Amino acid sequence: MARRQPVSADADDEGEALEPADASGVSGVEPVQRTALDLDRLIHERMRLGIVSALAVNDHLSFNDLKKLLQTTDGNLSVHARKLEEAGYVTCEKYFEGRMPKTEYRLTTPGRQALQRYLDHMEAIIHATREG
């Protein structure tokens, strides 16, 4: 049975320890790779990127609309939406329509700014890769 390595404070979202950085902040990687490592990890995850992207082009979306659009489960959507909500990137409003509970999400201004930074960052990586 393999033993799990302890997770340090320098761990990624999956709990894997990151290698130590050199004086520049990143160990032995090219500039494009270094730029890629600086991506907003909160948005970079596929499901969370899907949520913020969908909300960027819609004023608001219900939980069921997002679930259908992203073809995911209730639990998966809930977990990722909550992370975005905790970061202040989306708001969640719960209410009743008749006797039916409704959950509606909106992208916040900080969320829209974070998405724009992420897209700008990705464009820079693509440009640097094509030029290189």
Secondary structure, 3 states (H helix, E strand, C coil): CCCCCCCCCCECCCCCECCCCCCCCCCCCCHHHHHHHCCCHHHHCHHHHHHHHHHHCCCCEEHHHHHHHHCCCHHHHHHHHHHHHHCCCEEEEEEEECCEEEEEEEECHHHHHHHHHHHHHHHHHHHHHHHC
